Amino acid sequence: MSTYIVNPVEVRADESSKGSIYKSIVAMGMRSRQINDQIKTQLTERMADVIVDTEETDTPNYDQIAISREFDSIPKPTFLAMREKMDGKIHVKMGEVPAPTQE
C-alpha cells in the first residue's frame, strides 16, 4: 500500500485563501461516500460472477479470496478523496441561502 502524505498546514493555507476548511471537509466526505459506493458496486458485481459450491463448505473458494485480496489493496476512499482535493479535482461550490420572506 502506498504512503499518503497530507500536510495540515498546506491544507489550511490553501483553504484560508479560498474559503472555509469545513466546506472542503464536507466535500471530501461526500466524495469519499461516492467512491465507497463505487467500490462496493464493483465488488458486488465481481462476487456475483463467482460460483459458490454449496456441497463443499470446508474448502476455501480461491476465486473469492483473490477478489478479496484485490479489493483489499485499494486505498481507503477517504484517502482517495483527500488526494483528489489536493490535486484540485474536487471543487466546492456553495449556493446562496435565500433570504426569508416577510408576510
N, C-alpha and C positions, 0 to 999 in steps of 0.2 A: 504494500500500500504506500502511496506516495505521501510526502510530507506537506502539510498545509501551514502556510505562514500567513497569519493575519496580524498586522501591526495595529493595535488600537489607536495609537497616536495618529497614524496615517488616515485611518477611518474618520476620526474626529476632525482632523484638519480638513479633509475632503468635504465632510458634511457641514462643517461650520461655514464654509464658503457657499454652499448650495442650499442649505435648509436644515431641517431637523433630522437628527440621527434616528429619532424614534420612527419617523416615516420610513426610513431606509430599513430599519429592523422589521417593521411590519411587512414591507415589500419583500424582503428576503424570506420571511416566514411564509408568506403566501406562495412565493416561487418554490420554496422547499416542499410545500404540500403538493404542488403541481408535479414536481419531479418525483416525489414519493408515489403518487398515483400512477404516473407513467411506468415506473419500475414495477409496481405491483401488477399492473395490467400485463406487462411483458412477461413477468414470472408466471402469472396465471395461464397465459397463452402457451408458454413453453411447457408447463407442467401438464396441461391438458393433452399434449401430444404423447406423453409418457404412458406406456401401457403398464398397469399395475396388475401383477399376478396375485390374485387373492388366495390361491391354494397354498403357496409357499410364503408364509409371512416371516419365517425365520431368516431368510436370506436377504441381504440388502439389495435395494434396487440401485444399480450403479448409474443409471441414467439420471435418476433423481439426485443422487449425490453429486454428479458432475454439474448439473444445472445449479444446485445449491451453492457449490463452490464458486461457480462463475458469478453468481449474483452477490456472493459474499465479498468478492474482490472489488465490487463497485463502491466508490466513495459514498459517504453519507450524503443524503440530499441537502442537509444544512450546509456542508462544506461546498457542495456544488453551487448552491445559491449564493454563498458568500463570494466564491470565485467569480461568478457571473457579475455580481455587483462591483467587485474590484476591477474587473475588466471593462466595465461600462456597458454591459449588456442589459442591465436592468435599470430602467428609468422610472423614477417616482413622479407621478403626476396626480396632484390632488385637485378635485373640483372645488369650486367655491360653494360655501354654505349659503343657501338662500336666506334673505332677511325675513324675519317673522312679519306676518301681515297683521295690521290692526283693523279691527272691525268696529 
